Amino acid sequence: MVNKEFFLALDDLVNEKRIDKQVLLDALEAGLASAYKKEYGDGRGIIVNLNPDTYTMQVIAYRTVVEGPTDDEKEVTLEELKDEMDDLGLPFDYKVGDVIREDVTPKDFSRIAAQTAKGVITQRITEARRDVIMNEMNEKEGEIMTAIIRRIESGTVYVEMTQSQMEGIMMPSDQVHGEKYNVNDVIKVIVKKVRNTTKGAQVVVSRSAANYVRRMFELEVPEIKSGLVSIRGIVREAGYRTKLAVAAEDPNIDPIGACIGTRGIRINSIVSELNGEKIDIIEWCADPLEYIARALSPAKVLMVQVNDESKAAKAIVPDDKLSLAIGKDGQNVRLAHRLTGWKIDVKPFSSIEGTPEADLGENNA
């Protein structure tokens, strides 16, 4: 039953399933031990040793000598063992703690035994394969991957990760407003986390996460990937607008220009992948007055007043730019608040004409 061809086939299985050879050997040994016990009804403990170097298999039955009493099939009391030796006419020379081993390697196994072994082996291989995939997918956390939509149930999209065939789940909160998803569509998603469920491992994926856009910039802009340009902040309302704050340590590098690319090739590629979602790229600034003004892009800000104690700011914009600064349903100012960490109140220039500029109490820009 066990020969050179068997072990060569084992090597092929290891390569095909991408699992550790020792893990597979352990699975085989456990399966064959189970098959042996079922086939021969041996009540003792059974160990199967597979040796890939010599292409051999050995089945060992064992019991440990104990003081007793015991009902464990892997143990035997001194008294029971002495009676057995006397019945066989063999000398008795054992003490508590000794392990009695006997080579019981059969010439072959029956079909039933082979099926039993196959069942255990298949289960172990499945578990080992799942663990390998789980580890691989855990390493992919935060990465953008390709997936195929397999089904949609109650608004939740279930996908198959093309590199691992694992199931991915995209909850409604991880979907982009306005996007339509259809079965068999191929989409890009970011891996949020991997979790174990009663049905097996499952990958939680997203298209709405801000990190999805961050990762796209890291992939598209070499200066970000190399560290010459850093992303200092990113906020997003998926399907509508993303605000990205970037900076460069080297004054000779234009971080915004690097993200846009020649003739807008880099930013256009990302916007296309996001189905036209607006992206505001601003240069990060340590000065909160300037940072708040930039964060309200694309609106032009005339003046910023801040109250450090309450972390509140008032931004003054031209009257005709008020709606642009606030954004539809307050979206632009809301994103600026999340990006900067400051509560921002946008006012038109006409509202401050003839009034003291320092009505917030502290700093003005």
C-alpha positions, 0 to 999 in steps of 0.5 A: 500500500505504501510505496515510492509512488505513494510518497511522490503523489504526496509531494504533488499534493503538497505542491497543489494544495500549498500546505506544509508537508508535515501537516499532511503527514500528520493528517495521513498518520491520524487517518491511517491510525483511525482506519486501523482501529476500525478495521482490526478493533485493537483497543490499544493506542495506535501510532502510525509513522510514515517515513518519506525517506525510506518510503515505509509505513509502520503501525505501532500499538502502545500502552502505558503501565500505570498503578491503576485502576484505569479504563483508558485503552492506552493504559494498563495496570501492573496487575493486568499486565502481569496476568497477561504475561503469565497467560502468555508464559512470558517473563514480567519485567515492567514498572509504572511509567513503562510504555509497551510498544508492539509493531502491528503493521498490516500488509494492507488495509481493506477498502473500508479502512481506506475510505475511513482514512480518506475521510479523515485525511480529507478533513485534515487537508481541508482544515490545513488549507483553510488555515493557509488561506486564512493566514494569507488573507490576514496578510492581505488586510488593507490590500485591494483585491479583485473579486467576483460577485456570486450572489446578493441577499437582502442588500448584502453582496457576497463575492469570491476572492479570485486569488483564494476562492474564499467567500467575501462579504460586503455589507450595505455600509461597505457599498458605495452609494449609487453603485449597481452590483450584479451577479458575475460582476468583477469588482475591486475591493479592499480587505477589511478583516478575515473572520471565522464563521460557522460556515468557514472563513469569511473575508469582510471587504469594502468599497466605501472605506476611506482606506480604499482610496488611500490604497489606490493613491499608494498604488498609483503614485510612486512618490507615495509608495516610496515615502517621498509624499505622505498621506496625512489625512483622508476622509470620505463620503463614498460615491460623493467626495473624498478629501486627501491631505498630503505632504512632502518633506522635500520642498522641491517635491510638489505633493499635490502635483505628484498625486495629480500626475502629468495632465491629470493621468494619475488622479483621472485613473483613480476617479475613473475607478471610483465612478466619478467620485470627486477628490479634493487634494490639499497640502497638509499644513501644521498651521490650523488656520491655513489647514482649515482654509485649504480643507474647505477646497474647492471654495476660496476662504478669505479669513479664518478665526479660531478658538483654541479652547473650544476647537471651533473655527469660523471661515469667511468666504465670498458671498457667491462661494458660500454654497460651494464652501458648505457643499450639498447638505453640508457635505464639504464643511462636514468633511473639512471638519473630519479632516482637520478635527475643528468644528467649522462654521462657514459665514459669507463675507457680508455677514462680518462687514462692519463687525469686529473680526475677533468675535470668536475670541482668539486667532485670525487669519 
